[in-house]
């Protein structure tokens, strides 16, 4: 004798549906928590450890090309300071960059760009920063040029041929002569594409006299991440500056990455 199949009890199915609902809720909550933690970690890394920038100009050719994407070490210089030859990213000390007007964008696009910048996938403030090579540290006397067209640091000529891009037939490394002593808490920086770089030389009439305050320095560029065919460590050419003596009278030959303390007010 056959029997009819039993009908599912709505009362019995209710706990199952409720359990599934709770399962999805827990899953969604966990995903949100993971995403928020990932954003927080990425934000902390970007703020204190490593930051991404892209190169908007040709002032550092051929070391860096236009639209190269680079990583900047923000952490290490806080402990080790900067060296001659380091390539540094810094905020405009004032008057180095032309005033530009940025077209407003829809709030939705601004929000997306902000979120992506938190994790280092975009670098919306690259146009507000500059990137140059450190030539002079606090206390250094930097002069240009000697009889062979070279820069001297503390009286020692520097052979920059390993990284300089000069116009064809030109051997003098700067089209402007200068003789400066780098004040405490600042850097003297020049571009590798020397005749196409509005660097410390061209900003001596600005309030900072062409020197970059250490408090404006974001960090040291150390890696090209894009395009892939240029992926690799950025060469600081430390050997070029190995023979440069400490400034006289002897002051710290390395710049501290910490900004000088502000006077009490």
C-alpha positions, -999 to +999 in steps of 0.1 A: +000+000+000+014+034-009+012+064+012+011+100+002+044+120+008+043+141+039+040+178+034+069+199+047+059+217+079+061+255+077+070+255+113+099+231+108+112+251+079+112+284+098+144+277+119+162+267+087+154+299+069+163+319+100+196+301+102+204+308+066+195+345+071+218+347+101+245+330+081+244+356+053+243+384+079+274+371+096+291+366+063+283+402+052+295+415+085+328+397+083+334+409+048+327+445+059+350+442+089+378+427+067+374+455+041+375+482+068+406+466+084+423+464+050+415+501+043+428+511+077+461+491+073+465+505+038+459+540+051+485+536+079+510+521+055+505+550+031+508+576+059+538+562+077+556+536+056+553+537+018+535+560-006+529+559-043+534+588-067+536+592-105+560+614-124+542+642-141+573+659-158+606+651-175+628+670-150+644+637-137+651+621-171+666+596-178+664+583-143+627+587-142+603+590-172+570+609-175+542+587-160+565+564-142+548+552-110+572+551-080+571+541-043+585+564-017+599+552+016+586+575+043+597+554+073+635+547+070+646+584+066+630+591+100+658+570+115+686+572+090+682+607+076+690+616+039+722+612+019+736+631-010+723+614-042+689+604-026+659+611-048+633+627-027+597+637-031+586+669-013+558+694-010+562+727-028+582+749-004+564+779-019+564+793-054+581+764-071+550+752-089+527+774-110+492+781-096+468+757-114+430+754-114+416+719-110+383+713-127+357+701-101+346+665-105+314+648-094+314+638-058+311+601-067+344+602-087+361+622-060+350+595-035+363+567-056+396+585-061+399+591-023+393+554-015+418+543-041+444+567-028+440+552+006+454+519-007+479+535-030+462+527-063+460+564-072+482+594-064+459+624-068+484+648-052+514+640-074+510+673-092+513+691-058+547+675-051+582+677-067+609+651-071+646+659-073+681+645-063+697+657-031+730+674-039+736+694-007+730+685+030+728+709+059+761+727+063+774+717+028+788+744+005+777+737-030+792+756-060+789+756-097+808+755-117+845+747-117+868+750-147+855+717-161+819+726-156+813+704-126+796+711-093+817+710-062+805+700-027+827+712+002+854+719-023+853+684-040+842+681-077+813+657-083+813+636-115+776+634-123+779+618-157+764+585-145+729+600-143+728+635-158+709+643-190+725+673-207+719+689-241+740+675-269+775+690-269+771+706-235+795+696-207+787+723-181+763+707-156+743+738-150+732+768-170+731+789-138+761+795-116+756+794-078+775+793-046+753+784-016+758+770+019+728+748+029+711+760+061+704+736+089+671+717+085+671+721+047+683+704+014+697+717-019+681+696-047+686+695-085+670+676-113+688+650-134+675+666-166+695+696-155+687+720-183+650+712-180+645+713-143+631+742-122+649+731-091+668+749-062+688+770-086+657+786-102+640+793-069+666+813-050+643+844-052+615+825-035+610+829+003+629+797+010+659+809-012+657+776-031+663+753-001+638+726+007+628+723+044+631+688+057+596+691+071+584+693+035+601+661+024+577+631+021+605+605+017+630+588-005+620+573-038+633+538-040+613+517-066+597+521-100+566+499-101+551+509-135+554+504-163+565+468-158+594+470-183+610+496-160+603+479-127+633+480-104+652+498-077+660+535-083+698+540-083+709+568-060+745+566-072+760+568-038+795+563-052+794+597-069+794+614-035+817+591-016+846+615-018+827+645-005+841+655+029+820+667+058+814+704+058+838+726+077+834+734+105+821+699+110+783+697+113+761+667+108+769+653+074+735+636+073+702+653+074+677+642+100+643+635+085+626+649+116+614+685+113+631+709+138+610+716+169+588+747+167+594+773+193+568+774+221+540+799+216 
